Amino acid sequence: MAVIDWVAILAGFGSAVLASMGMGGGSILILYLTLIAGVPQREAQGVNLLFFLPIGAAALWLHWRQGRVDKTAVQQFLPTGLLGALLGTGLAMLADESLLRRGFAVFLLLIGLRQLFPGKPKKKKTGPEA
C-alpha cells in the first residue's frame, strides 16, 4: 500500500489556491520542493512553472468570465513580461544553483518585510486632476 504524503498534498493544494488568487503560490511549492522534498532549485523552478500552467489557465478562464481581466493592462504588460520571462530563464540557466537559492531567499525576505511593514497608504486622487 502506498503511503500518502499529506505534506505534499497540502503544499500542492495551498500553492494552487494562492496561485489562482494571483498571490504567488509558487513560492510555497518551491519552498516545499527544495526544503522538504530535496529537489534542486533549478528543477523546483521548472516543476513550479509546469504546475502553474493549468492552474493559471483555470484561474484566468474564471476571472475572464467574471470580467475581472483588464485587457488594456494585459496589452501593456504582456510584451515586456514575455521578454522578462525569456531573459530570466536564460539567467537562471547560467547562474550557479547556490546563487539561485540565495536570490530566492532574499526575494522572499523582501516580500515578507514589505508585508510586515507596508508604510503609509497612498491617498487616492480626487477631483478634476484624477
N, C-alpha and C positions, 0 to 999 in steps of 0.2 A: 504494500500500500504506500502511495506517495505521501510524503509529508507536505502539508500545506504551509507555505511561507507567508504567514499573515502580515509580517512587516513589509514584504514586497507588495502584497496586495494593497495594503493601506497606502504605501508610497505611490503606487500607480494610480489609485483612486484619488488621493489628495492632489497629486500632480495634475490629473485630468480636470478636477473641479477648478483648481486655481487657474490653469491654462485656459479653460473655456471662459473664465471671467476676465481674461486678459491681464492676470496678475503674476505672471512668471512662474507657473507651476514647474517648469523645467528645473528651477533651482533645487526644488525638493528632490526631484528624480535624480539629478546629478549628484546631490549630496548622498542620497541612498546608495546609488551605484558605486561611488568612489569610496565612501567611508564604511559602508556596511557590507556590500557585495564584493568589494575588492576589484572592481572594474577599473582599468586605467582611464585617466582623464579624457584622452582623445576618443576612446571608444564610448565612454559615457556620454560625451557630447554628441557623438553620432547616433547613439540609441535615443537620446533626448530629441534630436531633430526628427528621426523617423517616427517616434512616438507622437510628436506634435502634429504631424501631417493629418492623420484622421481626426484628431481632437480639434485642431484648428479649423478643419473643413466643416465639421459638425457645428461648432460654435458659430462660425461665420454664416452658415446657412440659417441658423436660428436668429442671429442678430439681424441679418439681411431681411428676413421675413417680417421682423418686427419694426423695420425701418430705422434701425439703430446704426447704420453704416453711413458715414459722411463721405459721399462719393468725391467731393472736392478734396478732402483730406487724403483720400486714397490716391487720387491723381497726383497730388503734391508730393507725397512721401514715398510712393512705390518706386519710382526710378532710382532715387538715392538709397532707398532701402535695399534694392536688389544689388546695386553696386557695392554697398557696405557688406552685404552677405558674401559676395564673391571675394572681396578684399579680406574680410575676417576669416573666411575659410582658408584662404591662401596663407595668411599669417599663422593660423592655428597649425597648419601642416608643417610650417617651417620652425615654429617655436619649440623649445625644449619642454617636455612634459611637466617638469617641476615649475617652470615659468607659467604654464597654463594654470596649474593648480594654485599657485600664489596669486596670479591675476584674478582668478575666480574668487578666491578668498577675500581679496581686497575689495572687489566689486560688491560682494555680499555684505562686507563690513560697512562700506559707504552707504549702501541702500538701507541697511539696518539703522545706522546713525541718523540718516535723514528722516526715517520714520519715527525714531525716538525724539529727535529734536527738529521739528518741522519749521521752526521760525515763525515769523509773523505772517498771518494770512494776507494775501494780496486783496486790495479793495477793488471791487468791480467799478468800472467807469459807468457813469450815468449822464444823462443829458445829451445835448446835440453832438458832443465830441466823441461819444461812444461808438 
